């Protein structure tokens, strides 16, 4: 396998992952972005421990989907992430707010 084949393979996996994301995003309530991964989840709990200079952020998610093109199973019953960096948690809009014309 040469470098072009590898790039094509990775581009194809990334494209399929993006398609899967579009298929499943409506099943979840939250989008969570950490320094290493992107998750969709239906329940998220964030705890911050330690001093303000270097706090430890613990993010616990249940009923989650992880954006990772190398995983065979992206649906995860529960996830616990520990981070010293920024964590972004967003509540996704419901279909009622978006409306069918946007989808």
Rosetta blueprint (number, residue, H / E / L):
1 X L
2 X L
3 X H
4 X H
5 X H
6 X H
7 X H
8 X H
9 X H
10 X H
11 X H
12 X H
13 X H
14 X H
15 X H
16 X H
17 X H
18 X H
19 X H
20 X H
21 X H
22 X H
23 X H
24 X H
25 X H
26 X H
27 X H
28 X L
29 X L
30 X E
31 X E
32 X E
33 X E
34 X L
35 X L
36 X L
37 X L
38 X E
39 X E
40 X E
41 X E
42 X E
43 X E
44 X E
45 X E
46 X E
47 X E
48 X E
49 X E
50 X L
51 X L
52 X L
53 X L
54 X L
55 X L
56 X E
57 X E
58 X E
59 X E
60 X E
61 X E
62 X E
63 X E
64 X E
65 X E
66 X E
67 X E
68 X L
69 X L
70 X L
71 X L
72 X L
73 X L
74 X L
75 X E
76 X E
77 X E
78 X E
79 X E
80 X E
81 X E
82 X E
83 X E
84 X L
85 X L
86 X L
87 X L
88 X E
89 X E
90 X E
91 X E
92 X L
93 X L
94 X L
95 X H
96 X H
97 X H
98 X H
99 X L
100 X L
101 X L
102 X L
103 X L
